[in-house]
Amino acid sequence: VPYTLIQHVEAIHEFAGGDSGDPLRLHAGKSSHGLIGVDAFTLDFKVGWPLSLVLSRQALTKYQLIFRHLFFCKHVERQLCTTWLAHQ
């Protein structure tokens, strides 16, 4: 595995322009290089006033991290299926 989960989240956060004072900043000890599209793909949603009372920025960040994890799992599944079919 090229990245641990912490390194993966840190790479996404750095790519998105996060600063070091952000509480979401995770220190993995290694810098990440060679970030590809599937590693940096994120969805963002700007919440208007009435909905912002329910969906805070912190909640949206948590949903985004869950989405990233599931998206990466789907990417790995597709790679495994392709490899499996190629070697049969």
C-alpha positions as CSV (number, residue, x, y, z in Angstrom):
1,V,0.0,0.0,0.0
2,P,1.6,3.3,-1.1
3,Y,-0.1,5.4,1.7
4,T,-1.5,4.7,5.1
5,L,-4.9,6.1,5.8
6,I,-3.4,9.0,7.7
7,Q,-1.0,9.9,4.9
8,H,-3.9,9.6,2.4
9,V,-6.1,12.0,4.4
10,E,-3.1,14.4,4.9
11,A,-2.4,14.4,1.1
12,I,-6.0,15.2,0.3
13,H,-6.1,18.0,2.9
14,E,-2.8,19.5,1.5
15,F,-4.0,19.2,-2.1
16,A,-7.3,21.0,-1.1
17,G,-5.2,23.9,0.3
18,G,-5.5,23.2,4.0
19,D,-3.3,25.2,6.3
20,S,-1.2,23.9,9.3
21,G,-3.4,25.6,11.8
22,D,-6.5,23.6,10.7
23,P,-7.6,21.1,13.4
24,L,-8.1,18.5,10.6
25,R,-4.4,18.6,9.9
26,L,-2.9,15.1,10.6
27,H,0.9,14.6,10.9
28,A,1.9,11.3,9.3
29,G,5.7,11.9,9.4
30,K,6.2,11.5,5.7
31,S,5.4,13.8,2.8
32,S,3.3,12.5,0.0
33,H,4.3,12.8,-3.6
34,G,2.7,11.6,-6.8
35,L,-0.9,12.4,-5.9
36,I,-3.1,11.1,-8.7
37,G,-6.7,12.1,-9.6
38,V,-8.4,9.3,-7.7
39,D,-6.4,10.3,-4.6
40,A,-7.5,13.9,-4.7
41,F,-11.2,13.6,-5.9
42,T,-13.6,15.2,-3.5
43,L,-17.1,16.6,-3.4
44,D,-17.9,19.8,-1.7
45,F,-21.3,21.4,-0.9
46,K,-22.0,25.0,0.1
47,V,-24.8,25.0,2.5
48,G,-27.2,27.9,2.6
49,W,-28.6,29.5,5.7
50,P,-31.5,27.3,6.9
51,L,-29.7,24.0,6.1
52,S,-26.5,25.3,7.7
53,L,-28.1,25.0,11.1
54,V,-28.3,21.2,10.6
55,L,-25.2,20.5,8.3
56,S,-22.2,22.2,9.9
57,R,-18.8,22.5,8.2
58,Q,-17.5,19.9,10.6
59,A,-20.3,17.4,9.7
60,L,-19.7,18.0,6.0
61,T,-16.0,17.3,6.5
62,K,-16.8,14.0,8.2
63,Y,-19.1,13.1,5.3
64,Q,-16.4,14.0,2.8
65,L,-13.9,11.8,4.6
66,I,-16.4,8.9,4.5
67,F,-17.1,9.5,0.8
68,R,-13.3,9.6,0.1
69,H,-12.8,6.2,1.8
70,L,-15.7,4.6,0.0
71,F,-14.7,6.0,-3.3
72,F,-11.2,4.7,-2.8
73,C,-12.6,1.3,-1.8
74,K,-14.6,1.2,-5.0
75,H,-11.5,2.2,-7.0
76,V,-9.5,-0.7,-5.5
77,E,-12.4,-3.1,-6.2
78,R,-12.4,-2.1,-9.8
79,Q,-8.6,-2.6,-10.0
80,L,-8.9,-6.1,-8.4
81,C,-11.7,-7.1,-10.8
82,T,-9.7,-5.9,-13.8
83,T,-6.6,-7.8,-12.6
84,W,-8.6,-10.9,-11.9
85,L,-10.2,-10.9,-15.4
86,A,-6.8,-10.2,-17.0
87,H,-5.2,-13.2,-15.3
88,Q,-7.9,-15.8,-16.0
